[in-house]
Amino acid sequence: MDQAGLETFEQFVNGAERSIRGDKIRIMFNMGVPMLVEAHLQRGSALDHSNLLVFQDSTPQSDAIFGGRIRVSTGLVDAIMNDPLDPYGTVYADVAANLVGDLDSSWRLFVPFGWILLHEFVHGMHQHSEAERRAKKIIAPNLESQATERDADLVAVAMVYRHLQRLSWHFRLNIEDDCLRSIIYLYLHRLLAHIPTEQSGSHPPAAVRLFHLFAKLVTLAVVPGELPDVGVERQETKDRSARMHSLVRMPCWDVRGWSHENIEHDFPSPIIAQWEAMKDDVGDLSAQLIHDIKSARES
Ligand SMILES: [Zn+2]
């Protein structure tokens, strides 16, 4: 790893100038990192801030490396702030104002940033690289990597939803639940539109990621701890799907024939099949990790 231009989040934020850009950086980091702190607390570990790093690179990217380190590029920070390629800018601003009003100016910065940090956290928490190594390859190369990427995307978006749900209850923000879910989707839509599609195929295509993210946001239960309605069996889930579709008002995936009845069934993704074959291993590996963290703390 090139150490030049590598800074901790703290150094990067402290070095941010007094300007609109600097203010945006402070909002993004100071409100995004607490989501990661919360995730660590829930697992029983403590976040080591020296593991959070920014590196100089204009390509928007992030990664998780061994020992719980998370790196994000300056290009990613800029992409979240500048939104230079947003083809839906006007529609988006209109919809966002409708959904969350003034909150949008800070949420659009820290929500996608927090999701990225949590995505990388889940890779570590679920021991994805070990799970991929153990996986029986079902169909195509890269599929086990796409399956773990999907897991990281979905667990992270559920954590983001719970975080914003708590914020909105705590500060009495009066945001309707459908609006909350829809705005999270829109922020991730904007983000994924800016991340270049990598050639290696280790991630699912952006349209597929967005499809799964939308499905996850539709099916999560309102009450924390309750199981998601994955099969879209409850009437409230069907209604929510229809409402979120009309709230989001944006083309988002290249999948035809989608409707709220067949959210999972009609999208027989080989990624899901691969995940089904891996998820027990992931469960065992993450349980083992939590056990190890607990024993290390007690010894
Ligand atoms: Zn990833």
Boltz pocket constraint, residues with backbone or C-beta under 6 A from the ligand:
constraints:
  - pocket:
      binder: B
      contacts: [[A, 119], [A, 120], [A, 123], [A, 149], [A, 152]]
      max_distance: 6.0
